[in-house]
Structure formats: C-alpha cells, structure tokens
Amino acid sequence: MKFKFFTIPLFTLTISSAALAQETDTTTATKQLSEVIVRGFETERKLTETAASVGVLTIKDIERFQNTTLVPVFNTLPGVRMEERSPGSYRLSIRGSSIRSPFGVRNVKIYWNDIPLTDGNGNTFLNAIDMNTVGNIEIIKGPAGSIYGAGTGGVLLLGGNKADASQNTKEKSRGYINTSLGWGSFGLQNRAISWNLATEKINSVVSYAHVQSDGYRENSALVRDVLSWRSNFFASSQRTFNVSALYSDMKYQTPGGLTQAQMDANPRSARPSTPVIPGPVAQKAGIYQKIFNLGLSQEYRFNEHWTNVTAIYGMVSELQNPFITNYEIRNEQTFGGRTRTTYAFRAGNLPTRLTVGGEFQKSDWVIRNFGNRGGKIDTLQTNDNVGAFNYFLFTQLETDLPQDFILTIGASYNRVKYDFLRVSDAPNIKPIDNFLPSAFLPRVALLKKIKDKVAIFASVSSGFSPPLVSEFIAGYQSTSFLPSLASEKGINYEVGTRGYLFNRRLSFDATAYAFRLQNTIVRRVDEAGREIFTNAGGTTQNGLEILLNGWLVRNIEASPIQEVRLFTSYTLADYQFKNYKQLQTDLSGKSLTGVPRNVWVSGFDMTTKPGFYLNSTINFTDRLPVNDANTVYANSYWLLNARVGYQKTFKPLAINLYVGGDNLLNQLYSLGNDLNPVGNRFFNPAPTRNWLFGGNVRVYL
C-alpha cells in the first residue's frame, strides 16, 4: 500500500483540528453528537457506548445528496461499498461481502422498519426502497450481529421517515405535506409526496415516490413507483402498536457487461450480440418486479424491568426476468415473526440487561425458466418448487462493570432448511429435503469509557452463512444439485476507538479487524452463461476503517455563515484468498475479487443564515481485481459531486431549491463490475458528468 493513502485522512484530521480551535457556540453540535443512538443491538445505547463497528446515517446525511439514489449515501461510510451497474440494479457490499452477489444483495441481512426485507433464501431486493422514504440508516459491519441470525457480511437497518412535530410552524399544527420534484440528465425525473401526522397518540407517514430515467447506456431505462405507510400508535404509556407497509413496482432494463475495448470504444452501448448468443437489446433483457411487504408489531413495557417487542410480517413478490439465455418467472411468498424480551435488573450493584428472543421465516417460490425468443416466453426449460425455512434463537447479556467498563456476551443458534422439487423432471422427480448444519454463533465484547468522551473496545464474534438455493443449483438450467457446497464460517477479531475532541467539536471513529473466513463461496460462469458457485478454501480479511466528523463553524451570531462541517472516511481492505485452487492453478495469496484496497471519501457542508447552502463530496476508489486470478483490474477513479441550494421557511411554507452535479470530473469508470464473466465482459460503465435540479415544498396544516 502506498503511503499517500494514509496521509489523506491524517492530513484532513490536522486541518480539522486546527480549525476547531475557533471560539464558537457548541451547544447544538454537542447535542447532535451525543444523541446518536444505536438500535442494532437491542439496547438503544449511545454510539460511544457500543462495542462494535457500527455506521449511522441520519436524515441530514441522506438529504445532502440528490434524492434519486442511495449509492453515494452508503459510500460515505468506511467499510461499505454500494454499486449500481445500471439504474435500479444495486449491489451492496459490507467488508467484501458482495463476492457472492452477481446482482442484488446477498449475505447482508436487511430490515425495513424492524421488519425483515431479506427473504428466506438470503436475497434482498434493496432496489425496492425509494430514497425519499428513508429516514435513517444503521449498519452493523461484519459478523457482529449475532442477534440477527446467520450471516458474515453484516446487518442493515433501514427506518422510514417519521413525522417531525417539532418543526410545526403553527401553534395548533399537527401535520404537514411534503412534495418534491426533480429533473436531470439522461431523462431523469423524480417526484414524491408524503402526508405526515404527529399527535400525542399517533405518528404516521404515508408517502408515494416515482422515479424514471432513460439511462446513460443503451437498454438501461428505469421506472419505479413506491407507496409506503408507517404508523406508530401510542395506545398507552406501556403499549405501542406499529404498522409498516411497502409496495414497490419497478421495471428496469439490463444492458450487460462490456470488455475493456468495448467500453473504450463506446461506453454507452449495451453488450453486443455474437453469432452464438444474442445481446440484451435483441432479447429485451430487464427486470420486472413487484413487492408488497406488511409488518405489524407491538412494544409492551410491563414495568421498569420487563419489556417485550413482538412482530409478524408477510411479503409477496412477482418477478419476470427476460435474460440473454432464458426468461425467468418467479413468484414468492414469505411470512415470519420476531420476538424479544428484555429484563433490566441489577446484578449486585451492577446495572444489567438480559435480552432473549427468536426469529423464524418461511419462504416458498415457484420458479419457471423458459427460453427467451426476442423478449417473449418460449419453451419451458425448468419448473421448480422451492422452499426455505430458517429460525434462530438469540440471547445477550450486557453489564455495566466498575471503572466504566461495559461487557457484552451474546450468542445465537441458527437452523436452515431447504426444499427443492423440479416438477419438470416428471416422471423422474427427485425431491431434495436438505437441512443444513446448525450453527452456534457467540460474540463477546468489552468497552472502556474514558471520562464520557472517548471509548475503546474489543470484540470477538463468529459468523455463519449457508449457501442459497440458487447457489446449490447450477444456474436453474441444469438438473445438477451441488450438495457438496459448504456453508461459510468465520471468526472476526476487532478493536476500535471512538469519541470526541476539542469540546466535542470533532468526533472520531477508528476500527481495525482481522476476519478469517473458511469455505468462501465464489461465483463462476460457464461457457453457456450459467452461474456456478464453489467453495474457494478460505480468505484472510484484514482491514482498517476511519471516520472523522468535525464542525469548523457552528452558530456564530455575528457571522452570516451558520455552519461549516467537514468529514472524511478511509477504508483499507487487505483481503486475500487462502488455500484456493482453481483446477490446477493455485490462486492462494491473490487479492479478493471485486474489493478495492483503498477507498477515501471526504465531504464539505456549509449553510448560511440567509438560507444558501453547499454540499460537496469527493470519492477516491482504488483499482480492484475483477477475476480471481487478478489478471484484469478495473481502474481507479475520482468522483466529485456537489449541490448548491436555497432553503427558507415562510409560514406556513418551507421551501428548498437546489441544483447539483455528479461525476463533475467526467471520469470514465465502472460502478459495478461483473466478476469472472465469460468473454472478459467485466465492465458496466457509469454515467459521465450529469446534472440534476429540483426542489421540495413543505406545507404545514
């Protein structure tokens, strides 16, 4: 690793530290920093009292970008990488977890308003969520989320917007309506409207969002409509009922990957046809997806010691995927539930919290694959009935020890079962009833607080990630079932520190970890374009993550500058294959596919008393290997985006107008690469320099 990548965050820290010596009012800054609460470990502790690597993004962090995609929002966090191969085609990686994800999200458990969005097969259609409906984001990195079951990548907790009663401008106002409109390059249109109600008995938000784009590349158009409803009913001081409903209707085209020569010649083109395999334009390749997710939950506080939260939910989805080689139709139904009970007591003289609970999930699919004749259904190839059932039980004990130590001991017991029946094989039907090995996942963490300003922590946690049904079966186009495919298992060692300096004007968060993963699952593609997954021995994943956040100026009465904030994050990922052979070729010591070694992101925010503001972010992403042999790399790139705007409140209206630009340096790069593809079609070129302008209006009722 070159020395200059270490100097970037350290240089920024030096500049921030010097600037923070200014004499300003820190009341607001202190309040905002000290009230960052972590929900992920069911304890609702301050971030500085949480012994784990956790990333938290508030509504302010989300709204500083153009409100069309979550990609730049997630990428501000160290250790987190979100990709978008084409509009709507998301891929999320937490510490390299996307190696198994040809598309979509795998090996990351995702919850929407505390309701699982991940199905029983480990897949999550994160692209069903519209950015306008998201109010907060929390990410647990690595296998630290033992109370969320199996997984080695991490846990993502998404929360929908809540009505903000504190912003009402009328004395008797209880609600408001938000509307937003936006237009941008490549046919981008974005509009959203929400109705927000906040009283002593209810907090409710109903929203609708629409986005469409012609896409930068050929065959990359997107249309998505999302309707969501979130309500909290405060029945009494002891009981709260919660409702979360989400409906998403999305269709987007998939242009396919390009070779380096094809990308250099015309990055806007789709994958060209060959004499053997037609291209995505000829086959009208794309995704047509509808999802409905409904969850109901109750929180009941029996007394000062006992609390229970119980939720039930259901999800249905329909998906059609005309692909280059086939036409898949998939119907899915999922239902499940989760419960946890917390007992707060004193063990001797030590405040202690004991949490026990469990979660179960059942998913069933009917998956039919047909031939694709120019975007139309042709002859049936396979007809599968697939089922997945999983459950886990978890417990966690957290104790405040003397000398400001906090000890956390947790564990979960996990069980996964798959059923597979290829109906199209009749009369030679061979059903598969496969109960995967169970896993016991412990976690131990210890944190030391230093004068309520700084904390240091260490943790050891284990992870377990079973293969998906789609990984067991060779591309759904073969009768091959791969029972020898083993579950991933690993153990993670982590140390870190976080806290505040300069009268809480600068916050810092740094974590170093060593993750040892066995039976790593990797993806290959055969000459017919079918996916094949195999175990790659093991991987060693050593990393460093740094996040700095500081206020250079905050609420100076005599100055027109109201706030100046600077943040920077740095990720070092030293990931290598271990004991990995591909046929006769030994790939041990090669860098992990699809993971950049260095990523640096820094942002600058400024607001003024007249109402003008600036948000700007720069991102450096190092080159990364796109095949296991490390013979081909995607180039490094620098991304610069910025937004300038004006916001003001004119009772009973609040307005916000802005104009923004993305990829202002006009880089040619691939934001989402196909790993180990046939024909060296690795690259999915991202849009060149592009623009967006729009605004939103809030009307208080």
ChimeraX attribute file (.defattr): number of C-alpha atoms within 10 A of each C-alpha:
attribute: neighborCount
match mode: 1-to-1
recipient: residues
	/A:1	9
	/A:2	7
	/A:3	7
	/A:4	8
	/A:5	17
	/A:6	15
	/A:7	11
	/A:8	16
	/A:9	21
	/A:10	15
	/A:11	11
	/A:12	16
	/A:13	21
	/A:14	10
	/A:15	13
	/A:16	21
	/A:17	18
	/A:18	11
	/A:19	14
	/A:20	20
	/A:21	13
	/A:22	13
	/A:23	11
	/A:24	15
	/A:25	14
	/A:26	16
	/A:27	13
	/A:28	10
	/A:29	19
	/A:30	15
	/A:31	11
	/A:32	9
	/A:33	19
	/A:34	17
	/A:35	12
	/A:36	16
	/A:37	17
	/A:38	21
	/A:39	16
	/A:40	21
	/A:41	20
	/A:42	13
	/A:43	16
	/A:44	13
	/A:45	15
	/A:46	14
	/A:47	23
	/A:48	27
	/A:49	23
	/A:50	25
	/A:51	27
	/A:52	26
	/A:53	26
	/A:54	22
	/A:55	21
	/A:56	18
	/A:57	18
	/A:58	14
	/A:59	14
	/A:60	10
	/A:61	15
	/A:62	21
	/A:63	15
	/A:64	20
	/A:65	22
	/A:66	24
	/A:67	22
	/A:68	21
	/A:69	20
	/A:70	22
	/A:71	18
	/A:72	22
	/A:73	20
	/A:74	23
	/A:75	19
	/A:76	27
	/A:77	24
	/A:78	27
	/A:79	26
	/A:80	20
	/A:81	24
	/A:82	20
	/A:83	23
	/A:84	23
	/A:85	23
	/A:86	26
	/A:87	24
	/A:88	25
	/A:89	21
	/A:90	22
	/A:91	25
	/A:92	27
	/A:93	25
	/A:94	23
	/A:95	24
	/A:96	21
	/A:97	22
	/A:98	25
	/A:99	18
	/A:100	23
	/A:101	18
	/A:102	18
	/A:103	19
	/A:104	19
	/A:105	25
	/A:106	26
	/A:107	29
	/A:108	28
	/A:109	26
	/A:110	26
	/A:111	18
	/A:112	22
	/A:113	20
	/A:114	20
	/A:115	26
	/A:116	29
	/A:117	27
	/A:118	22
	/A:119	24
	/A:120	27
	/A:121	27
	/A:122	21
	/A:123	20
	/A:124	22
	/A:125	20
	/A:126	19
	/A:127	21
	/A:128	22
	/A:129	24
	/A:130	23
	/A:131	20
	/A:132	25
	/A:133	26
	/A:134	20
	/A:135	18
	/A:136	19
	/A:137	20
	/A:138	20
	/A:139	25
	/A:140	23
	/A:141	23
	/A:142	28
	/A:143	28
	/A:144	33
	/A:145	29
	/A:146	30
	/A:147	27
	/A:148	25
	/A:149	29
	/A:150	33
	/A:151	27
	/A:152	31
	/A:153	26
	/A:154	25
	/A:155	26
	/A:156	23
	/A:157	21
	/A:158	23
	/A:159	20
	/A:160	24
	/A:161	22
	/A:162	20
	/A:163	24
	/A:164	16
	/A:165	17
	/A:166	8
	/A:167	12
	/A:168	18
	/A:169	20
	/A:170	12
	/A:171	6
	/A:172	8
	/A:173	16
	/A:174	21
	/A:175	23
	/A:176	23
	/A:177	19
	/A:178	17
	/A:179	18
	/A:180	20
	/A:181	19
	/A:182	21
	/A:183	20
	/A:184	18
	/A:185	18
	/A:186	16
	/A:187	13
	/A:188	20
	/A:189	20
	/A:190	20
	/A:191	21
	/A:192	22
	/A:193	21
	/A:194	23
	/A:195	18
	/A:196	24
	/A:197	21
	/A:198	21
	/A:199	14
	/A:200	10
	/A:201	12
	/A:202	17
	/A:203	21
	/A:204	23
	/A:205	25
	/A:206	20
	/A:207	22
	/A:208	20
	/A:209	23
	/A:210	21
	/A:211	22
	/A:212	23
	/A:213	21
	/A:214	19
	/A:215	22
	/A:216	22
	/A:217	24
	/A:218	18
	/A:219	24
	/A:220	26
	/A:221	23
	/A:222	23
	/A:223	19
	/A:224	23
	/A:225	20
	/A:226	24
	/A:227	21
	/A:228	23
	/A:229	20
	/A:230	23
	/A:231	22
	/A:232	19
	/A:233	17
	/A:234	17
	/A:235	12
	/A:236	11
	/A:237	8
	/A:238	12
	/A:239	16
	/A:240	18
	/A:241	19
	/A:242	20
	/A:243	19
	/A:244	22
	/A:245	21
	/A:246	20
	/A:247	21
	/A:248	22
	/A:249	18
	/A:250	22
	/A:251	20
	/A:252	25
	/A:253	27
	/A:254	29
	/A:255	26
	/A:256	27
	/A:257	26
	/A:258	25
	/A:259	16
	/A:260	17
	/A:261	10
	/A:262	17
	/A:263	22
	/A:264	12
	/A:265	10
	/A:266	12
	/A:267	24
	/A:268	21
	/A:269	21
	/A:270	23
	/A:271	24
	/A:272	16
	/A:273	14
	/A:274	8
	/A:275	6
	/A:276	7
	/A:277	13
	/A:278	17
	/A:279	21
	/A:280	27
	/A:281	23
	/A:282	14
	/A:283	21
	/A:284	21
	/A:285	26
	/A:286	25
	/A:287	20
	/A:288	18
	/A:289	21
	/A:290	20
	/A:291	18
	/A:292	19
	/A:293	21
	/A:294	20
	/A:295	23
	/A:296	18
	/A:297	21
	/A:298	18
	/A:299	19
	/A:300	18
	/A:301	18
	/A:302	11
	/A:303	10
	/A:304	9
	/A:305	12
	/A:306	16
	/A:307	18
	/A:308	18
	/A:309	18
	/A:310	18
	/A:311	20
	/A:312	19
	/A:313	21
	/A:314	21
	/A:315	22
	/A:316	19
	/A:317	19
	/A:318	17
	/A:319	18
	/A:320	19
	/A:321	23
	/A:322	28
	/A:323	22
	/A:324	25
	/A:325	20
	/A:326	23
	/A:327	25
	/A:328	23
	/A:329	18
	/A:330	16
	/A:331	16
	/A:332	18
	/A:333	18
	/A:334	22
	/A:335	20
	/A:336	22
	/A:337	20
	/A:338	22
	/A:339	18
	/A:340	20
	/A:341	19
	/A:342	21
	/A:343	17
	/A:344	17
	/A:345	16
	/A:346	13
	/A:347	11
	/A:348	7
	/A:349	10
	/A:350	12
	/A:351	14
	/A:352	19
	/A:353	20
	/A:354	19
	/A:355	22
	/A:356	19
	/A:357	19
	/A:358	21
	/A:359	22
	/A:360	20
	/A:361	23
	/A:362	20
	/A:363	21
	/A:364	22
	/A:365	20
	/A:366	16
	/A:367	19
	/A:368	22
	/A:369	23
	/A:370	20
	/A:371	20
	/A:372	22
	/A:373	18
	/A:374	18
	/A:375	20
	/A:376	13
	/A:377	16
	/A:378	14
	/A:379	12
	/A:380	15
	/A:381	17
	/A:382	19
	/A:383	20
	/A:384	18
	/A:385	16
	/A:386	21
	/A:387	22
	/A:388	24
	/A:389	20
	/A:390	21
	/A:391	20
	/A:392	23
	/A:393	22
	/A:394	22
	/A:395	20
	/A:396	23
	/A:397	17
	/A:398	19
	/A:399	20
	/A:400	19
	/A:401	16
	/A:402	10
	/A:403	9
	/A:404	15
	/A:405	17
	/A:406	21
	/A:407	19
	/A:408	21
	/A:409	18
	/A:410	23
	/A:411	23
	/A:412	23
	/A:413	19
	/A:414	24
	/A:415	19
	/A:416	22
	/A:417	19
	/A:418	21
	/A:419	16
	/A:420	20
	/A:421	17
	/A:422	20
	/A:423	16
	/A:424	16
	/A:425	14
	/A:426	8
	/A:427	7
	/A:428	9
	/A:429	11
	/A:430	13
	/A:431	13
	/A:432	14
	/A:433	13
	/A:434	13
	/A:435	14
	/A:436	17
	/A:437	12
	/A:438	15
	/A:439	21
	/A:440	18
	/A:441	26
	/A:442	21
	/A:443	22
	/A:444	18
	/A:445	22
	/A:446	21
	/A:447	25
	/A:448	23
	/A:449	19
	/A:450	13
	/A:451	8
	/A:452	13
	/A:453	15
	/A:454	18
	/A:455	23
	/A:456	22
	/A:457	24
	/A:458	20
	/A:459	22
	/A:460	21
	/A:461	24
	/A:462	27
	/A:463	28
	/A:464	25
	/A:465	24
	/A:466	25
	/A:467	23
	/A:468	20
	/A:469	20
	/A:470	16
	/A:471	22
	/A:472	19
	/A:473	20
	/A:474	19
	/A:475	18
	/A:476	24
	/A:477	17
	/A:478	11
	/A:479	14
	/A:480	11
	/A:481	17
	/A:482	15
	/A:483	12
	/A:484	9
	/A:485	18
	/A:486	19
	/A:487	19
	/A:488	21
	/A:489	22
	/A:490	23
	/A:491	21
	/A:492	21
	/A:493	16
	/A:494	23
	/A:495	21
	/A:496	21
	/A:497	22
	/A:498	24
	/A:499	22
	/A:500	22
	/A:501	14
	/A:502	13
	/A:503	14
	/A:504	19
	/A:505	25
	/A:506	24
	/A:507	21
	/A:508	19
	/A:509	24
	/A:510	19
	/A:511	23
	/A:512	17
	/A:513	21
	/A:514	18
	/A:515	24
	/A:516	20
	/A:517	23
	/A:518	21
	/A:519	20
	/A:520	23
	/A:521	22
	/A:522	20
	/A:523	19
	/A:524	18
	/A:525	16
	/A:526	13
	/A:527	9
	/A:528	10
	/A:529	15
	/A:530	16
	/A:531	19
	/A:532	18
	/A:533	21
	/A:534	20
	/A:535	19
	/A:536	21
	/A:537	18
	/A:538	21
	/A:539	24
	/A:540	19
	/A:541	20
	/A:542	19
	/A:543	20
	/A:544	20
	/A:545	21
	/A:546	23
	/A:547	23
	/A:548	22
	/A:549	21
	/A:550	24
	/A:551	24
	/A:552	22
	/A:553	25
	/A:554	24
	/A:555	19
	/A:556	14
	/A:557	11
	/A:558	7
	/A:559	12
	/A:560	13
	/A:561	19
	/A:562	18
	/A:563	19
	/A:564	18
	/A:565	19
	/A:566	22
	/A:567	23
	/A:568	26
	/A:569	26
	/A:570	26
	/A:571	25
	/A:572	22
	/A:573	21
	/A:574	18
	/A:575	24
	/A:576	20
	/A:577	23
	/A:578	22
	/A:579	15
	/A:580	21
	/A:581	14
	/A:582	12
	/A:583	7
	/A:584	6
	/A:585	9
	/A:586	14
	/A:587	19
	/A:588	19
	/A:589	15
	/A:590	19
	/A:591	26
	/A:592	26
	/A:593	23
	/A:594	25
	/A:595	25
	/A:596	24
	/A:597	19
	/A:598	22
	/A:599	25
	/A:600	24
	/A:601	25
	/A:602	22
	/A:603	20
	/A:604	15
	/A:605	19
	/A:606	20
	/A:607	22
	/A:608	17
	/A:609	15
	/A:610	12
	/A:611	15
	/A:612	17
	/A:613	21
	/A:614	18
	/A:615	19
	/A:616	20
	/A:617	22
	/A:618	19
	/A:619	22
	/A:620	17
	/A:621	19
	/A:622	17
	/A:623	17
	/A:624	21
	/A:625	23
	/A:626	24
	/A:627	23
	/A:628	23
	/A:629	18
	/A:630	15
	/A:631	9
	/A:632	15
	/A:633	17
	/A:634	21
	/A:635	14
	/A:636	17
	/A:637	16
	/A:638	18
	/A:639	19
	/A:640	20
	/A:641	22
	/A:642	22
	/A:643	21
	/A:644	19
	/A:645	18
	/A:646	17
	/A:647	19
	/A:648	15
	/A:649	14
	/A:650	9
	/A:651	11
	/A:652	14
	/A:653	15
	/A:654	16
	/A:655	17
	/A:656	17
	/A:657	18
	/A:658	19
	/A:659	18
	/A:660	21
	/A:661	20
	/A:662	22
	/A:663	21
	/A:664	17
	/A:665	13
	/A:666	14
	/A:667	16
	/A:668	19
	/A:669	22
	/A:670	25
	/A:671	20
	/A:672	25
	/A:673	28
	/A:674	22
	/A:675	24
	/A:676	23
	/A:677	22
	/A:678	15
	/A:679	11
	/A:680	16
	/A:681	20
	/A:682	25
	/A:683	26
	/A:684	28
	/A:685	26
	/A:686	23
	/A:687	23
	/A:688	18
	/A:689	17
	/A:690	16
	/A:691	20
	/A:692	20
	/A:693	19
	/A:694	20
	/A:695	19
	/A:696	18
	/A:697	19
	/A:698	19
	/A:699	19
	/A:700	19
	/A:701	16
